[in-house]
Amino acid sequence: MKTIKPTQVVATIQSRCQRRRNCQVPVTATDVYADAIARMCGEDVDLEPVKRGLIHLKRQKVISGRRLVTLLACHQREIRPE
């Protein structure tokens, strides 16, 4: 059995859901607009691929809002430095 590192659990769940539903994470006009505004303000705000994927799964109604919050919380715990 393959061992999964603790930092890969949410990413694995997200990629599995995307494969099952055959959905890709598109870059929307809103994403481009938000990036441009953030750059103009001098901020470096960029969502990680895992977070973008989870939000896309919620928009496509693949996961519920409660599941989204749970997965985002788990992901934050995974990437938080000890």
Summary of the structure (lengths in Angstrom):
residues: 82
radius of gyration: 14.2
end to end distance: 27.1
largest distance: 47.9
contacts: 173
relative contact order: 0.18
helix: 66%
strand: 0%
